[in-house]
Amino acid sequence: MRVKSNDSLVLLVLLLVGAIFGSLIGSALSGVFPILDYGKSIGVDPFVVDLNVIVLTFGFKLSLNIAGIIGIVTAFIIYRKL
């Protein structure tokens, strides 16, 4: 079965799953291979907008390690083979 090239939802889900599983595996194997757990965190700290009627909180943080990047690459290869 061949995935259409414009099916970006499948690609997004596969990349997210690859990043999550890669990060979990990297954290689990950090005692044996410490390089897999090395990573950086980027984003915006949460900030609050209080409008008396509604309170909105905005924020975004992305934390990715080496194993997560390997998971993303693996997920992309799997997507290309579909």
URGIJO-V703153 format. One record per backbone hydrogen bond with DSSP energy under -1.0 kcal/mol. CO is the residue of the C=O (numbers start at 1). NH is the residue of the N-H. Records with the same first field share a line. If there is no record, write none. Layout:
BEGIN
CO=NH ; NH
END
This chain:
BEGIN
4=7
6=8
7=11
8=12
9=13
10=14
11=15
12=16
13=17
14=18
15=19
16=20
17=21
18=22
19=23
20=24
21=25
22=26
23=27
24=28
25=29
29=33
33=36
35=38
36=67
38=66
40=64
42=62
44=60
47=58
49=56
51=53
54=51
56=49
58=47
60=44
62=42
64=40
65=69
66=70
67=71
68=72
69=73
70=74
71=75
72=76
73=77
74=78
75=79
76=80
77=81
END
